[in-house]
């Protein structure tokens, strides 16, 4: 095969594959952010059970979950990329129209999580108040941008 044919074939394949790669990237972004949200739920659920008295308060475990939540708190925003507004998600259309607000809400939630970590490991009363602030930031985003299932 001539060099010209090899180059043309390679370019043709690359041009045809680009949209497929973008679709794969969008699907990966959806899977990524949903995984982060599952991590949120795992850690937040464990802390919430302690705050609500469903399980005994364990300051060490609470601190572990608070630190882990903080570690993943800012990550979900990375998964809201252009072209990932489809599929089996709970995102309302309004989310995609207000990404700046959504991203600011992730910042606010992360700041609240930092305060939660600062008081975790101490008395339950302080943990409850800080937990409530994180929960409030989550609820605000859910109310505005998440479909109820």
Protein Blocks (a to p, Z undefined) as FASTA:
>chain_A
ZZklmmmmmmmmmmmmmmmmmmmmmmmmmmmmmmmmmmmmmmmmmmmmmmnopaccdfkl
mmmmmmmmmmmmmmmmmmmcghiagcjdfbdfklmmmmmmmmmmmmmmmmmmmmmmmmgo
iafklmmmmmmmmmmmmmmmmmmmpccZZ
